[in-house]
Amino acid sequence: MKTTKKEQFIQDSTQNINSKVILGLRMPDNTKEIIINDNVKNKIDYVVGKYDDDLKMNGAPIFIEEYLFVKA
């Protein structure tokens, strides 16, 4: 079975000790927003709760197009 984008995000988050996560979001007006967060666990929990398997925010036309975990 193919891994969903959300499953891959979760798997990637557990590979190393991470000090930051960077998210590239596609906003409703088609602009890109970059978020840098140093509370990695809380951001992962937020994404898992608020985004579907394709990393589209539930109830809003916002997508996580790319992400990067920065090692400690």
C-alpha positions as CSV (number, residue, x, y, z in Angstrom):
1,M,0.0,0.0,0.0
2,K,1.3,3.5,-0.9
3,T,2.3,5.8,2.0
4,T,0.2,9.0,2.2
5,K,1.8,12.4,2.4
6,K,0.7,12.6,6.0
7,E,2.2,9.2,6.9
8,Q,5.4,10.3,5.2
9,F,5.5,13.5,7.2
10,I,5.0,11.6,10.5
11,Q,7.7,9.1,9.5
12,D,10.2,11.8,8.5
13,S,9.5,13.6,11.8
14,T,10.7,10.5,13.8
15,Q,14.0,9.9,11.9
16,N,16.2,12.3,13.9
17,I,16.2,14.6,16.9
18,N,14.9,17.8,15.3
19,S,15.2,21.3,16.6
20,K,13.0,23.0,14.0
21,V,10.4,22.2,11.3
22,I,10.0,24.4,8.3
23,L,6.7,24.2,6.4
24,G,6.0,25.6,2.9
25,L,2.2,26.3,2.7
26,R,0.2,27.2,-0.4
27,M,-2.4,29.7,0.7
28,P,-5.9,30.3,-0.8
29,D,-4.7,33.3,-2.8
30,N,-2.0,31.0,-4.4
31,T,0.9,32.6,-2.5
32,K,3.5,30.6,-0.6
33,E,3.9,31.1,3.2
34,I,6.9,29.7,5.0
35,I,6.6,28.8,8.7
36,I,9.6,28.0,10.9
37,N,8.7,26.5,14.2
38,D,11.0,25.3,17.0
39,N,8.4,23.4,18.9
40,V,8.5,20.4,16.6
41,K,6.3,18.0,18.7
42,N,3.5,20.5,19.0
43,K,3.7,21.4,15.2
44,I,3.6,17.7,14.3
45,D,0.6,17.2,16.6
46,Y,-1.1,20.2,15.0
47,V,-0.5,18.9,11.4
48,V,-1.7,15.4,12.3
49,G,-4.9,16.9,13.8
50,K,-5.7,19.6,11.3
51,Y,-4.6,18.2,7.9
52,D,-5.8,15.3,5.8
53,D,-3.8,12.5,4.2
54,D,-2.8,14.8,1.3
55,L,-1.6,17.5,3.7
56,K,-4.6,19.7,2.9
57,M,-6.0,21.6,5.9
58,N,-9.4,20.3,6.9
59,G,-12.0,23.0,6.1
60,A,-9.6,25.4,4.4
61,P,-7.9,25.5,1.0
62,I,-4.4,25.5,2.5
63,F,-1.8,22.8,1.6
64,I,1.5,21.9,3.0
65,E,3.6,21.7,-0.3
66,E,7.0,21.0,1.3
67,Y,8.6,20.6,4.7
68,L,12.0,20.2,6.2
69,F,13.1,19.0,9.6
70,V,16.3,20.6,10.9
71,K,18.4,18.4,13.0
72,A,19.6,19.6,16.4
